[in-house]
Amino acid sequence: MLFGALGGALAPRVVAALPEPAPEEGAVEADPGVTAAHVTEQKIAYSQLAARPHLALRSALAAAVVCGLVAAQLDATAGLPMWIYLGVVGVILTYVDWRTRLLPTRLIAPSYAVVGVLALLASALSGDWTSLVRAGAGWAIAGGLFFLLWFIHPKGMGYGDVRLSGILGTALGWLGWAELVVGVYAGFVLGAVGGGVLALLRVVDRKRYPFGPFMLLGALVGVLVGPTFGAWYAG
């Protein structure tokens, strides 16, 4: 929880350091039905997001809760550092995506390297190389699925979601097949049900709400519920 709180408290600095997206990136990530210039003009600037009152405190609390739940589930296993990192970054990505409907590449791209290195170190420390192979399979399965959905119906999904899916698939896959299946599936269920409820409450636009936060929450569900589901399915 301490590492999560410390990392979450850095959210204002991280968000403020994000470069504004190029018009092409903004057009892909947001509603494809509007022009790139319009997206760039309408998007809330990252500097404004970073200046939100009490952002550091709120992010610290959210990251502490997420990392605390993950730590309680994984205990002191070798994969814990990978998920502590994702817990902190996930809170920041959730905040940015919810307010802008953009998942910044500047955060996602280096996360591939960080998660990959931490997965490699986890396997080296535990001697469990099967988990590393499964992590690669998780990246291919989750990333491939989201890419296929985006390719078939690009208006229904931003490419930032495709990028994020590979990271989550890698981390979930390292933990186990059950965590991967539950985590990916839960993201879709939460996105459909949660997005529908929020649309009915007029909190979000039914056709233009961000999917990244639901993917991240689904991944957390995969970590917490995956082992129980796996045991039930096997038994």
Secondary structure as the mmCIF struct_conf table of DSSP 4:
data_model
#
loop_
_struct_conf.conf_type_id
_struct_conf.id
_struct_conf.beg_label_comp_id
_struct_conf.beg_label_asym_id
_struct_conf.beg_label_seq_id
_struct_conf.end_label_comp_id
_struct_conf.end_label_asym_id
_struct_conf.end_label_seq_id
HELX_RH_AL_P HELX_RH_AL_P1 LEU A 2 GLY A 8
TURN_TY1_P TURN_TY1_P1 ALA A 9 LEU A 10
HELX_RH_AL_P HELX_RH_AL_P2 ALA A 11 ALA A 16
TURN_TY1_P TURN_TY1_P2 ALA A 17 ALA A 17
BEND BEND1 LEU A 18 LEU A 18
HELX_LH_PP_P HELX_LH_PP_P1 PRO A 19 ALA A 22
HELX_RH_AL_P HELX_RH_AL_P3 PRO A 23 GLU A 29
BEND BEND2 ALA A 30 ALA A 30
TURN_TY1_P TURN_TY1_P3 PRO A 32 GLY A 33
BEND BEND3 VAL A 34 VAL A 34
HELX_RH_AL_P HELX_RH_AL_P4 ALA A 36 GLN A 42
BEND BEND4 LYS A 43 LYS A 43
HELX_LH_PP_P HELX_LH_PP_P2 ILE A 44 ALA A 45
HELX_RH_AL_P HELX_RH_AL_P5 TYR A 46 ALA A 50
TURN_TY1_P TURN_TY1_P4 ALA A 51 ALA A 51
BEND BEND5 ARG A 52 ARG A 52
TURN_TY1_P TURN_TY1_P5 PRO A 53 HIS A 54
HELX_RH_AL_P HELX_RH_AL_P6 LEU A 55 LEU A 74
TURN_TY1_P TURN_TY1_P6 ASP A 75 ALA A 76
TURN_TY1_P TURN_TY1_P7 ALA A 78 GLY A 79
HELX_RH_AL_P HELX_RH_AL_P7 LEU A 80 THR A 100
BEND BEND6 ARG A 101 ARG A 101
HELX_RH_AL_P HELX_RH_AL_P8 THR A 105 SER A 126
TURN_TY1_P TURN_TY1_P8 GLY A 127 GLY A 127
HELX_RH_AL_P HELX_RH_AL_P9 TRP A 129 ILE A 152
HELX_RH_3T_P HELX_RH_3T_P1 PRO A 154 GLY A 156
BEND BEND7 MET A 157 MET A 157
HELX_RH_AL_P HELX_RH_AL_P10 TYR A 159 LEU A 175
HELX_RH_AL_P HELX_RH_AL_P11 TRP A 177 LEU A 200
TURN_TY1_P TURN_TY1_P9 LEU A 201 ARG A 202
BEND BEND8 VAL A 203 VAL A 204
TURN_TY1_P TURN_TY1_P10 ARG A 206 LYS A 207
BEND BEND9 ARG A 208 ARG A 208
BEND BEND10 PHE A 211 PHE A 211
HELX_RH_AL_P HELX_RH_AL_P12 GLY A 212 ALA A 234
#
